[in-house]
Amino acid sequence: MLHCNGGALYVGHTDDLERRIASHEHGAVPGFTANRLSVKLIWSEYFATRIEALEMERRVKGWSRAKKLALVRGDWDRISSLARGKGKGRASTSSARTEAGK
């Protein structure tokens, strides 16, 4: 998950995190982050398969900003609370464009 200029959060997946972040930082990835430079990595997790990574990306994209920030903090109690609808916020509308298959 990237924190973008202006406070937007970007969720995506890749099989080469360092390369992908560098691409975002240099504006080489057209779309959401290119218009919101600079970017900073605030959360990442390794998944054994691309399918698992894509499933988590899709799940997190649907989360509210509050829930995403709870994930960044590792605050599982808050994530659970937000999942039950307590403190429910507006869902994120951030895009997560990826390179072909990445």
N, C-alpha and C positions, 0 to 999 in steps of 0.2 A: 504494500500500500504506500502510495506517495502522497505527501503533503505538498500541494502546489501553491504558487503565489496567489494571494487572495484568499487562502484558506480552504480551497477545494480539496477533496480527497479523490484519488484515482486508484482504482483496483484493477489489477491485471495479473497475468501469469506468464512465465517464461521458463525456458530450460537453461538460460544463461543470465543470471540476475545482474552481474556486474556489467555485462555488455548492454543489457536492456536499459539499465539506469543511465549509463553513459549516453546512449542514444536519446533518451528523454531529456537529459541535461543539456544536450547540444541542439535540441529542437529538431532532431532527425526523424522523430515519429510524428507524422502529421495527425492533426486532430486535437483532442482534448488538452493534452499537456503542452503542446506546442504554443498554445495561446496563454499558458499559465506558468511560464518559466519564472522563477527557478523551482526546481522540485527537490524534495528530500525524502529519502526512504525512511518510513516510520514503523513499518511492520513487514515481516516476511516469514514464510514457513516453507520448509521442504516437504514435498509429497513424493511418494515412491513412484507414482505414475502420473502422466499428463492428464488422464481422466480425473483422478482425484484432485489435481490442482484446478482443473477447469470447473469441477463441481463446487469447490470451495469459492472460487472466484465468483461464480454465478450466485451462490448463497450470500456472500458478503456484499455484493453489488445491491442486493435487495434490502439490506439492512439500513436502518436510520443512521444518521451521522453519530448520534450518541452511542449507538451500539458498536459502530466501527471504532470509535475512540476508546470504548471500554475494551475492545479486543486489543488495541495497541497497548493499553495499560495492563493487559492480562487480568482484567477484573471480571472473572467468570460469574460472580454473584450478580453483578450489574447486567451482564449479557443475558443471564437467565431471567432476571427481573424484567428487562425490556422485551424479551421474547414472550413473556406472559401478558404484555400489554401495559405494564406499569411504566409511566413516563414515556409512553410511545410518542415518537417524533415523526416528522415527515421523512419518507424514504428518500435516499440519495438518488439524484438523477445523473450522476457522473457516468461518463462513458468509459469503457475499458477497451479501446481499440488495440488490437494486437497485430503483429506481423502475421503473414500467412502461416497458420498452424502453430503460432507461438503465443 
